[in-house]
Structures are given as C-alpha cells and as structure tokens.
Amino acid sequence: MEKAVRAIKRADKIAVLTGAGMSVESGIAPFRGEDGLWKKFDPQEYASLSAFNRDPEKSWELFRIQIEECLGAEPHEGHYSLVELEDHGLNAVVTQNVDSLHQKAGNEKVLELHGSLAELFCSSCNSREGTEDHLDEIVEGDIPHCGCGSMFRPDVVLFGEPLPRNVLSVSQREAEEADLLITVGTSAVVQPAASIPTLAKRTGSVLIEINPERTPLTPRVDHFLKGKAGEKLPELVEQIRD
Ligand code: OAD
C-alpha cells in the first residue's frame, strides 16, 4: 500500500480501468464467479447480437434484470474516492460497466467501453430514448417499443458487436499517456478492454491492481492491492491526502 501511495503521489497523469467488481458493493452482481450473471444466463444465449436478433424477448429477460439492478443502484465510498482522485491527477475513468455509477458519483471524464443501460436505441430507425422514461413498463415485464413500431434495446455492447470505436481509441490514448494506471474489479479476460493495461505498461506506466482475487493481469502489475474496491480505494485516497 505505501509503495502504491508513493507511486500515485509521483504520477502526473493517472487513468483508471474499472470492471464489474467496482459495482459489487453497490449491490450489482458481477459476470463471472459463483454469484456471477453468466452462471444463470449463458451469454451466447442472452447477450449476443445473434441471440438478440433470433429471440429478443429472451435477451430482454436479462436486460430487465440488469436495468432494474443498475438504475436503482447508488455509488459507494470507492466511487467517491475516484472523484477525489481527480484532484491528484486522475484524468479519465475507462469502464466496462454499464451502470453509470461513476457519472452518478461525479467523475468528469468517464469512457464507457461497453455502452450504457441508461439509454435505449432502436436498431431499425436509430432513434434513442432514456431508459428511465420507460422504466415502469420494463419493470412490469413489457418490452419498450420505438415510435416506428420496432423494439428498443439498451445501448450496451453485445457479444459479436464492435466496441464504440471513438470511445475505444480515446481510452487507449488515455492509457498510453498515463504514467500510472489503476485497474479495479476486473477479471481482465475480455478483449479489447483487457489489453488496456498492457498498452499502458508498454508506454512505461506504473500498474496498480485492486481485486480480492488474483487475475491473469496480476503477475504483470507493479502493486497488487488485494481487497475490495470499497475498502482499498478509500484507504489509498486517505493516504494520498496526508
Ligand atoms: P467479471 O465479472 O469478469 O470480474 C469481476 C472481477 O471483480 C473479478 O476479478 C472479481 O474477483 C472482482 N471483484 C469481486 N468483488 C469485488 C469487489 N468488491 N471489489 C473489487 N473487485 C471485486 O467482470 P469484468 O471484468 O468487468 O461484457 O467483465 C468484463 C466484461 O465481461 C463485462 O463488461 C461484460 C462481461 O461479459 C459485456 O457484457 C460485453
């Protein structure tokens, strides 16, 4: 911890990469592991583009759970610590999460690699509407429809779809330009997000990882802080403040 604190104090430009573990203490289930969503929902059957095109009602069973869980969630201490970190050089939060909790906490620059549940879009006419405006019908079990008659879907990246190109390239640039990158709560197995720390390392960034478990990234990081986001991030920020 002390070495990580010293490295953060030395850094001019910091980037953060977050994954589902960042939101666990806000009551949102991760994807992998015993309590993970993918234990109950096979991603190829529910969360892929081909699954949505084949049987959108089935995909909406998953979307409904995610929307109810994420739109009702609140940021925790760890999220607020990342807001304070902006006073100590944090330039961008790159996230794989679709729950808008970093924005709710107040971070200035949030790059959503996998999109967001906060918006719905129509794949027929491309129109967009806020998910919040359709929450009642979603909670009641209905599927929201666009004015053109087609079904809406959440603006999240499904398996088999490319990531939003501009968001990915800005995220990669942030990682390359950062002299320190902190990853929080990601299993670091889904590409291309998982290669962001590698990019940062290649351009000389110090890597810090926060996770209760080791991941494929752990052997390559400079400082591994074993623990939960809601504990380790406030601890880090408190020590930087002193
Ligand atoms: P995963 O569910 O794969 O990994 C969550 C990670 O969080 C694991 O390494 C856990 O050990 C860790 N973790 C659990 N509780 C934690 C806590 N309280 N604090 C910190 N860490 C904790 O989630 P991601 O790595 O985000 O993509 O998964 C990446 C992508 O795979 C997701 O964005 C999603 C999924 O398929 C799409 O849906 C496109």
Residues whose N, C-alpha, C, O or C-beta is under 5 A from the ligand:
A	BS01	OAD	G19 A20 G21 M22 V24 E25 P30 F31 R32 Q96 H114 V157 G185 T186 S187 A188 V190 I210 N211 P212 E213 G227 K228 A229
